[in-house]
Every structure is written in C-alpha cells, then in structure tokens.
C-alpha cells in the first residue's frame, strides 16, 4: 500500500522529470497510458533505490508531523500530565526532567521496563517520575490498579511504592484475597485498603487517567512522556538515557 501510494502522479512526475501538474492520466489515451506505465516500470526496475528513497522521505515527514502533534498534546494537557494532584510522584521531585509513565501491572513490557526505569532514576539522580495507573488488560489489571491507588489514598506514598513494586513482580492470580495477603506481607493493614478499592475516589483517578490517555492518543502500555517527547511503547535503558540527554541539550 505504501509503495502504491508513492507511485502517485507526483512521484511519477519526478521519475519522468515532468511537472506533476502536467500529468493528467485521465486526459491520456489508452495507448499513452500504456506507454507511460511501461516507461515508469522500466525506470523503477533500473533504479529500484528510488522507491526506498521515497519511503524514507515519507517516513521522515510522517515522523515530523507526529512529533509536532505530540508537542501540542503535551502542552495542551500539561496540568493533567505533570500536576494532577492525585498521581504518585517519585524519583527526584525537583528533577530537571519529568517522566510520566502510563502502565498496566499485567503488561509484560511494563514489567520489562520496570527495573530499567528504576536504574535510570537511580543512576541519573535528577529525574522526576510520575505514575499514571492505566489498567487496560482485564479484571486483574483493574483490581491491581484499584489496590495500588487505594493504598496511596489510605496509607500514603511510601506504602504505594511498596505495593507498586510488589505488583510489578507479582506472578499469581489477582483477587481480593491475594491482594490482602500481599498487603499483609508488606506490613500494611489490608482491611481499610481493600474496603477503599471500590470507592468513588479510586474510580475518579482511573477514569481521569483513561480520559487523559484518550486525549494523548495513548492506547497501549507502557507509554511515556519524557520531557517534551512522547514514547508509545517499550524503550530500553540506553534509549531512555539518550532521550533524557536530548531533552537536557
């Protein structure tokens, strides 16, 4: 489909060194169209690199448009991203770079990114991290996020961090029973946390994060806002370090 698109009248005009405006295939006779197609085919067979050059140009233009759109999305939603008053904030609260991560505890790539994000924060020392609970992978994901948010609202930020880290490594079935046991294992009082999980305050956080993700064109996890860049998908540690360096420069 991409190659077919590239072989538009504009691309064909470039191939034949004829202005695109002068090419009107509808005005050609059948014989002229046949000759035209034959010439184009012969040119492309002799110069196949033209197709790859055109693909590269198209991808660069699409990336530039996406980056411009992402810049606007980040600016328009800055308060909800960076200062919503209800998301957990870690790392260095005064850091010069802020990373916002949309995550799901049952997401394999979120779990893969988890130790790398931790290493980035520890090794850098000047990054602020904001977690957006974004459960999208079923009931287990939703229960996990409700439990984590309820923990923060009932027991505070430090307890949330304990639960967050534990859920990232948790391999069993997610249920009220297993979550209660997890809280007890961490030395937390599970009863008030479990009782708070279905509260309107917890639901409001999840609904707000889903609404924000929709505005940001985020549909999968993990997704990151790193400074002024939007990253939809997993990024290894060295990639994150490169993005942070670009933002600082």
Buried (B, 14 or more C-beta within 10 A) or exposed (E): EEEEEBBEBBBBBBBBEEEEEEBEEEEEEEEEEEEBEEEBEEBBEEEEEBBEEBBEEBEEEEEEEEEEEBEEBBEEBEEBBBEBEBBBBBBBEEBEBBBBBBBBBBBEBBBEBBEBBBEBBEEBEEBBBBBBBBBBBEEBBBBBBBBBBBBBBBBEEEBBBBBBEBBBEBEEEBEEEBBBEBBEEBEBEBEBBBEBBEBEEBEEBBEBBBEBBEEBEBEBBBBBBBBBBBBBEBBEBEEBBEBBEEBEE
